[in-house]
Amino acid sequence: MSFASANSVTVVKNANGNVNVGIAWFAVHPSVDTNGVTGTIDHQGYVAVNRANVLYGAIAANNHGDAAMGFTLSGTGYYPSTAWVSLTGGTASAVHVSAAGQLPEDGFTGYVVEGGSGTARWGDYSAATADEAGNLWIANEFIPNARRSLFANWGTHITMVAP
């Protein structure tokens, strides 16, 4: 089984009517025969958090079928933080915050006076992989409590998920 996430903006309306950014994910069962490569979707779903946004997911899966997706979590009550969910049996687990953001995002791309568009560039440095022991490694952006550079104040946090 292979996993994929939709890294473009996915608008999700939560049960209480709030609209936030979420992530669509897919578990695809590939097959190869003399006619080529095909695939069927075994499971699919969304990761969404009420009154918060989840951005730029990256999924890792091991040979045992264990999978996890890491992403940036940001919104009311969350400075940009790293978080993850496990993807098991067609459902996503509860959201686990692995590194809580400490400050607001203030990168230069959000400022028109600095040549930016007025919308900050964020979250596009996500990665995930499995190691030979079956552990899942996830890397995502967050805002640590650290001195900002000339251009930004973001950092990368790496999380190991041991299924």
CYANA upper distance limits for C-alpha pairs under 8 A (distance plus 0.5 A):
  1 MET  CA     27 ALA  CA      6.92
  1 MET  CA     28 VAL  CA      6.14
  1 MET  CA     29 HIS  CA      5.13
  1 MET  CA     30 PRO  CA      7.20
  1 MET  CA     65 GLY  CA      7.51
  2 SER  CA     27 ALA  CA      6.10
  2 SER  CA     28 VAL  CA      5.59
  2 SER  CA     29 HIS  CA      6.74
  2 SER  CA     30 PRO  CA      7.77
  2 SER  CA     61 ALA  CA      7.96
  3 PHE  CA     25 TRP  CA      7.80
  3 PHE  CA     26 PHE  CA      6.14
  3 PHE  CA     27 ALA  CA      4.94
  3 PHE  CA     28 VAL  CA      6.56
  3 PHE  CA     59 ILE  CA      7.13
  3 PHE  CA     60 ALA  CA      8.07
  3 PHE  CA     61 ALA  CA      7.64
  3 PHE  CA     67 ALA  CA      8.42
  4 ALA  CA     25 TRP  CA      6.25
  4 ALA  CA     26 PHE  CA      5.80
  4 ALA  CA     27 ALA  CA      7.08
  4 ALA  CA     28 VAL  CA      8.35
  4 ALA  CA     58 ALA  CA      8.36
  4 ALA  CA     59 ILE  CA      7.02
  5 SER  CA     23 ILE  CA      7.31
  5 SER  CA     24 ALA  CA      6.26
  5 SER  CA     25 TRP  CA      4.76
  5 SER  CA     26 PHE  CA      6.75
  5 SER  CA     57 GLY  CA      6.82
  5 SER  CA     58 ALA  CA      7.23
  5 SER  CA     59 ILE  CA      7.44
  6 ALA  CA     10 THR  CA      8.12
  6 ALA  CA     23 ILE  CA      6.73
  6 ALA  CA     24 ALA  CA      5.87
  6 ALA  CA     25 TRP  CA      6.76
  6 ALA  CA     56 TYR  CA      8.46
  6 ALA  CA     57 GLY  CA      8.12
  7 ASN  CA     23 ILE  CA      7.63
  7 ASN  CA     55 LEU  CA      8.21
  7 ASN  CA     56 TYR  CA      5.65
  7 ASN  CA     57 GLY  CA      6.93
  8 SER  CA     56 TYR  CA      7.97
  9 VAL  CA     21 VAL  CA      6.86
  9 VAL  CA     22 GLY  CA      7.77
  9 VAL  CA     23 ILE  CA      8.01
  9 VAL  CA     55 LEU  CA      8.27
 10 THR  CA     21 VAL  CA      6.09
 10 THR  CA     22 GLY  CA      5.78
 10 THR  CA     23 ILE  CA      6.31
 10 THR  CA     24 ALA  CA      7.29
 11 VAL  CA     19 VAL  CA      7.21
 11 VAL  CA     20 ASN  CA      6.37
 11 VAL  CA     21 VAL  CA      5.37
 11 VAL  CA     22 GLY  CA      6.43
 12 VAL  CA     19 VAL  CA      6.12
 12 VAL  CA     20 ASN  CA      5.99
 12 VAL  CA     21 VAL  CA      6.42
 12 VAL  CA     22 GLY  CA      6.05
 12 VAL  CA     48 ALA  CA      7.34
 13 LYS  CA     17 GLY  CA      6.24
 13 LYS  CA     18 ASN  CA      6.10
 13 LYS  CA     19 VAL  CA      4.91
 13 LYS  CA     20 ASN  CA      7.04
 14 ASN  CA     18 ASN  CA      5.88
 14 ASN  CA     19 VAL  CA      6.83
 14 ASN  CA     20 ASN  CA      8.25
 14 ASN  CA     48 ALA  CA      8.04
 14 ASN  CA     49 VAL  CA      8.41
 14 ASN  CA     50 ASN  CA      6.92
 18 ASN  CA     50 ASN  CA      7.42
 18 ASN  CA     51 ARG  CA      7.19
 19 VAL  CA     51 ARG  CA      8.34
 20 ASN  CA     48 ALA  CA      8.00
 20 ASN  CA     49 VAL  CA      8.24
 20 ASN  CA     50 ASN  CA      7.94
 20 ASN  CA     51 ARG  CA      7.24
 20 ASN  CA     52 ALA  CA      6.83
 20 ASN  CA     53 ASN  CA      6.03
 21 VAL  CA     48 ALA  CA      7.65
 21 VAL  CA     52 ALA  CA      8.05
 21 VAL  CA     53 ASN  CA      5.19
 21 VAL  CA     54 VAL  CA      6.39
 21 VAL  CA     55 LEU  CA      7.55
 22 GLY  CA     46 TYR  CA      7.13
 22 GLY  CA     47 VAL  CA      6.11
 22 GLY  CA     48 ALA  CA      5.16
 22 GLY  CA     49 VAL  CA      7.96
 22 GLY  CA     53 ASN  CA      6.63
 22 GLY  CA     54 VAL  CA      5.69
 22 GLY  CA     55 LEU  CA      7.38
 23 ILE  CA     46 TYR  CA      5.97
 23 ILE  CA     47 VAL  CA      5.68
 23 ILE  CA     48 ALA  CA      7.25
 23 ILE  CA     54 VAL  CA      7.07
 23 ILE  CA     55 LEU  CA      7.47
 23 ILE  CA     56 TYR  CA      7.89
 23 ILE  CA     57 GLY  CA      7.22
 24 ALA  CA     44 GLN  CA      7.96
 24 ALA  CA     45 GLY  CA      6.32
 24 ALA  CA     46 TYR  CA      4.93
 24 ALA  CA     47 VAL  CA      7.03
 25 TRP  CA     44 GLN  CA      6.05
 25 TRP  CA     45 GLY  CA      5.97
 25 TRP  CA     46 TYR  CA      6.50
 25 TRP  CA     47 VAL  CA      8.24
 26 PHE  CA     41 ILE  CA      7.26
 26 PHE  CA     42 ASP  CA      8.28
 26 PHE  CA     43 HIS  CA      6.43
 26 PHE  CA     44 GLN  CA      4.82
 26 PHE  CA     45 GLY  CA      7.20
 27 ALA  CA     41 ILE  CA      6.34
 27 ALA  CA     42 ASP  CA      6.05
 27 ALA  CA     43 HIS  CA      5.50
 27 ALA  CA     44 GLN  CA      6.53
 27 ALA  CA     90 GLY  CA      8.34
 28 VAL  CA     39 GLY  CA      6.65
 28 VAL  CA     40 THR  CA      6.06
 28 VAL  CA     41 ILE  CA      4.94
 28 VAL  CA     42 ASP  CA      6.12
 28 VAL  CA     43 HIS  CA      7.72
 29 HIS  CA     39 GLY  CA      5.87
 29 HIS  CA     40 THR  CA      5.77
 29 HIS  CA     41 ILE  CA      6.69
 29 HIS  CA     42 ASP  CA      6.77
 30 PRO  CA     37 VAL  CA      7.64
 30 PRO  CA     38 THR  CA      6.33
 30 PRO  CA     39 GLY  CA      4.65
 30 PRO  CA     40 THR  CA      7.07
 31 SER  CA     37 VAL  CA      6.30
 31 SER  CA     38 THR  CA      5.87
 31 SER  CA     39 GLY  CA      6.31
 32 VAL  CA     36 GLY  CA      6.20
 32 VAL  CA     37 VAL  CA      5.02
 32 VAL  CA     38 THR  CA      6.88
 33 ASP  CA     37 VAL  CA      7.09
 42 ASP  CA     90 GLY  CA      8.18
 43 HIS  CA     89 GLY  CA      8.19
 43 HIS  CA     90 GLY  CA      5.31
 43 HIS  CA     91 THR  CA      8.42
 44 GLN  CA     90 GLY  CA      6.93
 44 GLN  CA     91 THR  CA      8.41
 45 GLY  CA     90 GLY  CA      7.96
 45 GLY  CA     91 THR  CA      7.51
 45 GLY  CA     92 ALA  CA      8.20
 46 TYR  CA     92 ALA  CA      8.42
 47 VAL  CA     54 VAL  CA      7.96
 47 VAL  CA     92 ALA  CA      7.48
 48 ALA  CA     52 ALA  CA      8.33
 48 ALA  CA     53 ASN  CA      7.54
 48 ALA  CA     54 VAL  CA      6.97
 49 VAL  CA     53 ASN  CA      6.93
 49 VAL  CA     54 VAL  CA      7.60
 51 ARG  CA     75 GLY  CA      6.93
 51 ARG  CA     76 THR  CA      6.50
 52 ALA  CA     73 LEU  CA      7.40
 52 ALA  CA     74 SER  CA      6.12
 52 ALA  CA     75 GLY  CA      4.59
 52 ALA  CA     76 THR  CA      6.38
 52 ALA  CA     77 GLY  CA      8.42
 52 ALA  CA     78 TYR  CA      7.94
 53 ASN  CA     73 LEU  CA      6.24
 53 ASN  CA     74 SER  CA      5.74
 53 ASN  CA     75 GLY  CA      6.26
 54 VAL  CA     71 PHE  CA      6.77
 54 VAL  CA     72 THR  CA      6.13
 54 VAL  CA     73 LEU  CA      5.19
 54 VAL  CA     74 SER  CA      7.04
 55 LEU  CA     71 PHE  CA      6.15
 55 LEU  CA     72 THR  CA      5.59
 55 LEU  CA     73 LEU  CA      6.99
 55 LEU  CA     74 SER  CA      8.47
 55 LEU  CA    123 GLY  CA      6.60
 56 TYR  CA     71 PHE  CA      6.12
 56 TYR  CA     72 THR  CA      7.25
 56 TYR  CA    123 GLY  CA      6.19
 56 TYR  CA    124 ASP  CA      6.54
 56 TYR  CA    125 TYR  CA      8.45
 56 TYR  CA    126 SER  CA      6.98
 57 GLY  CA     69 MET  CA      6.58
 57 GLY  CA     70 GLY  CA      5.96
 57 GLY  CA     71 PHE  CA      4.93
 57 GLY  CA     72 THR  CA      7.98
 57 GLY  CA    126 SER  CA      7.05
 58 ALA  CA     69 MET  CA      5.88
 58 ALA  CA     70 GLY  CA      5.96
 58 ALA  CA     71 PHE  CA      7.06
 58 ALA  CA    126 SER  CA      6.19
 58 ALA  CA    127 ALA  CA      5.80
 58 ALA  CA    128 ALA  CA      5.97
 58 ALA  CA    138 ILE  CA      7.86
 59 ILE  CA     67 ALA  CA      7.41
 59 ILE  CA     68 ALA  CA      6.19
 59 ILE  CA     69 MET  CA      4.73
 59 ILE  CA     70 GLY  CA      7.06
 59 ILE  CA    127 ALA  CA      8.03
 59 ILE  CA    128 ALA  CA      6.01
 59 ILE  CA    129 THR  CA      7.88
 59 ILE  CA    138 ILE  CA      8.33
 60 ALA  CA     67 ALA  CA      6.03
 60 ALA  CA     68 ALA  CA      6.13
 60 ALA  CA     69 MET  CA      6.95
 60 ALA  CA    128 ALA  CA      5.45
 60 ALA  CA    129 THR  CA      5.18
 60 ALA  CA    130 ALA  CA      6.38
 60 ALA  CA    136 LEU  CA      6.52
 60 ALA  CA    137 TRP  CA      7.70
 60 ALA  CA    138 ILE  CA      7.98
 61 ALA  CA     65 GLY  CA      6.70
 61 ALA  CA     66 ASP  CA      6.00
 61 ALA  CA     67 ALA  CA      4.63
 61 ALA  CA     68 ALA  CA      7.18
 61 ALA  CA    129 THR  CA      7.55
 61 ALA  CA    130 ALA  CA      6.65
 61 ALA  CA    136 LEU  CA      7.44
 62 ASN  CA     66 ASP  CA      6.08
 62 ASN  CA     67 ALA  CA      7.08
 62 ASN  CA    130 ALA  CA      6.00
 62 ASN  CA    131 ASP  CA      8.21
 62 ASN  CA    134 GLY  CA      5.84
 62 ASN  CA    135 ASN  CA      7.87
 62 ASN  CA    136 LEU  CA      7.68
 63 ASN  CA    134 GLY  CA      7.50
 64 HIS  CA    134 GLY  CA      8.04
 66 ASP  CA     86 SER  CA      8.29
 66 ASP  CA     87 LEU  CA      7.71
 66 ASP  CA     88 THR  CA      7.25
 66 ASP  CA    163 PRO  CA      7.08
 67 ALA  CA     86 SER  CA      6.32
 67 ALA  CA     87 LEU  CA      5.73
 67 ALA  CA     88 THR  CA      7.35
 67 ALA  CA    136 LEU  CA      7.92
 68 ALA  CA     84 TRP  CA      7.30
 68 ALA  CA     85 VAL  CA      6.07
 68 ALA  CA     86 SER  CA      4.62
 68 ALA  CA     87 LEU  CA      5.94
 68 ALA  CA    136 LEU  CA      7.48
 68 ALA  CA    161 VAL  CA      8.06
 69 MET  CA     84 TRP  CA      5.94
 69 MET  CA     85 VAL  CA      5.99
 69 MET  CA     86 SER  CA      6.88
 69 MET  CA     87 LEU  CA      7.78
 69 MET  CA    128 ALA  CA      8.08
 69 MET  CA    138 ILE  CA      7.95
 70 GLY  CA     82 THR  CA      7.69
 70 GLY  CA     83 ALA  CA      6.23
 70 GLY  CA     84 TRP  CA      4.67
 70 GLY  CA     85 VAL  CA      7.19
 70 GLY  CA    126 SER  CA      8.02
 70 GLY  CA    127 ALA  CA      8.43
 70 GLY  CA    128 ALA  CA      7.85
 70 GLY  CA    138 ILE  CA      6.19
 70 GLY  CA    139 ALA  CA      7.54
 70 GLY  CA    140 ASN  CA      7.22
 71 PHE  CA     82 THR  CA      6.45
 71 PHE  CA     83 ALA  CA      6.09
 71 PHE  CA     84 TRP  CA      6.63
 71 PHE  CA    123 GLY  CA      8.34
 71 PHE  CA    126 SER  CA      7.37
 71 PHE  CA    140 ASN  CA      6.41
 71 PHE  CA    141 GLU  CA      8.39
 72 THR  CA     80 PRO  CA      6.81
 72 THR  CA     81 SER  CA      6.01
 72 THR  CA     82 THR  CA      5.22
 72 THR  CA     83 ALA  CA      6.56
 72 THR  CA    123 GLY  CA      6.85
 72 THR  CA    140 ASN  CA      6.71
 72 THR  CA    141 GLU  CA      6.67
 72 THR  CA    142 PHE  CA      7.15
 73 LEU  CA     78 TYR  CA      7.43
 73 LEU  CA     79 TYR  CA      8.29
 73 LEU  CA     80 PRO  CA      6.15
 73 LEU  CA     81 SER  CA      5.59
 73 LEU  CA     82 THR  CA      6.46
 73 LEU  CA     83 ALA  CA      6.70
 74 SER  CA     78 TYR  CA      5.54
 74 SER  CA     79 TYR  CA      5.97
 74 SER  CA     80 PRO  CA      4.97
 74 SER  CA     81 SER  CA      6.79
 75 GLY  CA     79 TYR  CA      7.07
 75 GLY  CA     80 PRO  CA      7.99
 78 TYR  CA    100 ALA  CA      8.03
 78 TYR  CA    101 GLY  CA      7.31
 79 TYR  CA    100 ALA  CA      7.83
 79 TYR  CA    101 GLY  CA      5.26
 79 TYR  CA    102 GLN  CA      6.62
 79 TYR  CA    103 LEU  CA      6.33
 79 TYR  CA    104 PRO  CA      5.98
 79 TYR  CA    105 GLU  CA      8.01
 79 TYR  CA    143 ILE  CA      7.59
 80 PRO  CA    100 ALA  CA      7.94
 80 PRO  CA    101 GLY  CA      5.48
 80 PRO  CA    102 GLN  CA      8.31
 80 PRO  CA    103 LEU  CA      8.16
 80 PRO  CA    104 PRO  CA      7.42
 80 PRO  CA    105 GLU  CA      7.41
 80 PRO  CA    141 GLU  CA      8.17
 80 PRO  CA    142 PHE  CA      5.50
 80 PRO  CA    143 ILE  CA      6.17
 81 SER  CA     97 VAL  CA      7.62
 81 SER  CA     98 SER  CA      8.24
 81 SER  CA     99 ALA  CA      6.22
 81 SER  CA    100 ALA  CA      5.20
 81 SER  CA    101 GLY  CA      4.78
 81 SER  CA    141 GLU  CA      7.68
 81 SER  CA    142 PHE  CA      5.09
 81 SER  CA    143 ILE  CA      7.03
 82 THR  CA     97 VAL  CA      6.49
 82 THR  CA     98 SER  CA      6.11
 82 THR  CA     99 ALA  CA      5.67
 82 THR  CA    100 ALA  CA      7.07
 82 THR  CA    101 GLY  CA      8.00
 82 THR  CA    140 ASN  CA      6.37
 82 THR  CA    141 GLU  CA      6.89
 82 THR  CA    142 PHE  CA      6.19
 82 THR  CA    157 HIS  CA      7.40
 83 ALA  CA     95 VAL  CA      7.07
 83 ALA  CA     96 HIS  CA      5.88
 83 ALA  CA     97 VAL  CA      4.66
 83 ALA  CA     98 SER  CA      5.71
 83 ALA  CA     99 ALA  CA      7.50
 84 TRP  CA     95 VAL  CA      6.32
 84 TRP  CA     96 HIS  CA      5.83
 84 TRP  CA     97 VAL  CA      7.09
 84 TRP  CA     98 SER  CA      7.73
 85 VAL  CA     92 ALA  CA      6.52
 85 VAL  CA     93 SER  CA      5.81
 85 VAL  CA     94 ALA  CA      6.74
 85 VAL  CA     95 VAL  CA      5.71
 85 VAL  CA     96 HIS  CA      6.77
 86 SER  CA     92 ALA  CA      6.20
 86 SER  CA     93 SER  CA      5.82
 87 LEU  CA     91 THR  CA      6.19
 87 LEU  CA     92 ALA  CA      5.11
 87 LEU  CA     93 SER  CA      6.99
 88 THR  CA     92 ALA  CA      6.97
 88 THR  CA     93 SER  CA      8.13
 98 SER  CA    159 THR  CA      7.26
 99 ALA  CA    142 PHE  CA      7.93
 99 ALA  CA    157 HIS  CA      7.42
100 ALA  CA    142 PHE  CA      8.10
100 ALA  CA    143 ILE  CA      8.45
100 ALA  CA    144 PRO  CA      8.27
101 GLY  CA    142 PHE  CA      6.15
101 GLY  CA    143 ILE  CA      5.21
101 GLY  CA    144 PRO  CA      6.10
101 GLY  CA    145 ASN  CA      8.10
102 GLN  CA    143 ILE  CA      6.32
102 GLN  CA    144 PRO  CA      5.90
102 GLN  CA    145 ASN  CA      5.74
103 LEU  CA    143 ILE  CA      6.33
103 LEU  CA    144 PRO  CA      7.44
103 LEU  CA    145 ASN  CA      7.16
104 PRO  CA    143 ILE  CA      7.55
105 GLU  CA    143 ILE  CA      7.21
105 GLU  CA    152 ALA  CA      8.44
105 GLU  CA    153 ASN  CA      7.33
105 GLU  CA    154 TRP  CA      7.67
106 ASP  CA    110 GLY  CA      7.73
106 ASP  CA    120 ALA  CA      8.26
106 ASP  CA    152 ALA  CA      6.83
106 ASP  CA    153 ASN  CA      7.11
107 GLY  CA    111 TYR  CA      8.38
107 GLY  CA    120 ALA  CA      7.04
107 GLY  CA    121 ARG  CA      8.21
107 GLY  CA    151 PHE  CA      6.45
107 GLY  CA    152 ALA  CA      4.66
107 GLY  CA    153 ASN  CA      6.91
107 GLY  CA    154 TRP  CA      8.31
108 PHE  CA    114 GLU  CA      6.58
108 PHE  CA    115 GLY  CA      8.38
108 PHE  CA    116 GLY  CA      7.05
108 PHE  CA    120 ALA  CA      7.92
108 PHE  CA    151 PHE  CA      6.05
108 PHE  CA    152 ALA  CA      6.79
109 THR  CA    114 GLU  CA      7.59
109 THR  CA    115 GLY  CA      7.44
109 THR  CA    116 GLY  CA      4.64
109 THR  CA    117 SER  CA      7.01
109 THR  CA    118 GLY  CA      7.53
109 THR  CA    119 THR  CA      7.32
109 THR  CA    120 ALA  CA      5.52
109 THR  CA    121 ARG  CA      6.45
110 GLY  CA    116 GLY  CA      5.77
110 GLY  CA    117 SER  CA      6.53
110 GLY  CA    118 GLY  CA      4.89
110 GLY  CA    119 THR  CA      5.02
110 GLY  CA    120 ALA  CA      4.32
110 GLY  CA    121 ARG  CA      7.44
111 TYR  CA    115 GLY  CA      7.20
111 TYR  CA    116 GLY  CA      5.48
111 TYR  CA    117 SER  CA      7.16
111 TYR  CA    118 GLY  CA      5.62
111 TYR  CA    119 THR  CA      7.97
111 TYR  CA    120 ALA  CA      8.11
112 VAL  CA    116 GLY  CA      5.04
112 VAL  CA    117 SER  CA      6.01
112 VAL  CA    118 GLY  CA      5.80
116 GLY  CA    120 ALA  CA      8.12
123 GLY  CA    140 ASN  CA      7.72
123 GLY  CA    141 GLU  CA      6.35
125 TYR  CA    139 ALA  CA      8.29
125 TYR  CA    140 ASN  CA      6.72
125 TYR  CA    141 GLU  CA      6.99
126 SER  CA    138 ILE  CA      8.08
126 SER  CA    139 ALA  CA      6.06
126 SER  CA    140 ASN  CA      5.16
126 SER  CA    141 GLU  CA      7.48
127 ALA  CA    138 ILE  CA      6.35
127 ALA  CA    139 ALA  CA      5.68
127 ALA  CA    140 ASN  CA      7.28
128 ALA  CA    136 LEU  CA      7.71
128 ALA  CA    137 TRP  CA      5.98
128 ALA  CA    138 ILE  CA      4.86
128 ALA  CA    139 ALA  CA      6.76
129 THR  CA    136 LEU  CA      6.37
129 THR  CA    137 TRP  CA      5.84
129 THR  CA    138 ILE  CA      7.23
130 ALA  CA    134 GLY  CA      6.34
130 ALA  CA    135 ASN  CA      6.06
130 ALA  CA    136 LEU  CA      4.97
130 ALA  CA    137 TRP  CA      6.51
131 ASP  CA    135 ASN  CA      6.04
131 ASP  CA    136 LEU  CA      7.11
131 ASP  CA    137 TRP  CA      8.11
134 GLY  CA    162 ALA  CA      7.94
134 GLY  CA    163 PRO  CA      8.11
135 ASN  CA    160 MET  CA      7.21
135 ASN  CA    161 VAL  CA      6.42
135 ASN  CA    162 ALA  CA      5.31
135 ASN  CA    163 PRO  CA      7.13
136 LEU  CA    160 MET  CA      6.18
136 LEU  CA    161 VAL  CA      5.48
136 LEU  CA    162 ALA  CA      6.82
136 LEU  CA    163 PRO  CA      8.19
137 TRP  CA    158 ILE  CA      7.42
137 TRP  CA    159 THR  CA      6.24
137 TRP  CA    160 MET  CA      5.10
137 TRP  CA    161 VAL  CA      6.80
138 ILE  CA    158 ILE  CA      6.07
138 ILE  CA    159 THR  CA      5.63
138 ILE  CA    160 MET  CA      6.92
138 ILE  CA    161 VAL  CA      8.39
139 ALA  CA    156 THR  CA      6.99
139 ALA  CA    157 HIS  CA      6.09
139 ALA  CA    158 ILE  CA      4.85
139 ALA  CA    159 THR  CA      6.85
140 ASN  CA    156 THR  CA      6.03
140 ASN  CA    157 HIS  CA      6.15
140 ASN  CA    158 ILE  CA      7.25
141 GLU  CA    154 TRP  CA      7.05
141 GLU  CA    155 GLY  CA      6.13
141 GLU  CA    156 THR  CA      5.07
141 GLU  CA    157 HIS  CA      6.82
142 PHE  CA    154 TRP  CA      6.17
142 PHE  CA    155 GLY  CA      5.98
142 PHE  CA    156 THR  CA      6.64
142 PHE  CA    157 HIS  CA      7.43
143 ILE  CA    153 ASN  CA      6.84
143 ILE  CA    154 TRP  CA      5.15
143 ILE  CA    155 GLY  CA      6.31
144 PRO  CA    153 ASN  CA      8.16
144 PRO  CA    154 TRP  CA      7.19
144 PRO  CA    155 GLY  CA      6.71
146 ALA  CA    153 ASN  CA      7.92
147 ARG  CA    153 ASN  CA      7.51
148 ARG  CA    152 ALA  CA      6.33
148 ARG  CA    153 ASN  CA      4.72
148 ARG  CA    154 TRP  CA      8.11
149 SER  CA    153 ASN  CA      6.55
